[in-house]
Amino acid sequence: VILISILTVILESMPELKGPSNMRAFAIVDTVCVAFFTFDFTIRLLICPKVLEFVQTPLNILDFLAIMPFYLELAVGSLLQGSALTALKVLRIFRIMRVMKLIRHSKRLILMGKVIKDCLSELTLLLIIWLMGVLTFGTVMYYIESERNNGFDSIL
């Protein structure tokens, strides 16, 4: 079901499949997948002995984030107009969190998650250094190409 859901998200983004009949089919498949994920999450929540620990587990948080946009869009999607509706559609990006559900079934991915957790400070430093390079070279390129009319109004 996880792979079907991921495949649906990918196919839904393809321009050649953006017809009304395809969108309806994608919506049906997405609804069935979310129903399955919701059932799975609810059952695990109901049978766990310690609910607070269950809610705080990273994989369970990811599971919740994977199903939350569907229900949020279902609850308030018809009430919103304009930019608020666009902001709600941005939340659909969280559907990609369904990929993270695969982590639960792979010991190697669980191990990789633990390694990342243990090396978080070093990875943060690496990210900061990388961002400094991107900002520096982005600024240089902006000023080099600033005389051309290329459609960019700012560095960011």
Summary of the structure (lengths in Angstrom):
residues: 156
radius of gyration: 20.6
end to end distance: 39.0
largest distance: 64.7
contacts: 346
relative contact order: 0.08
helix: 81%
strand: 0%
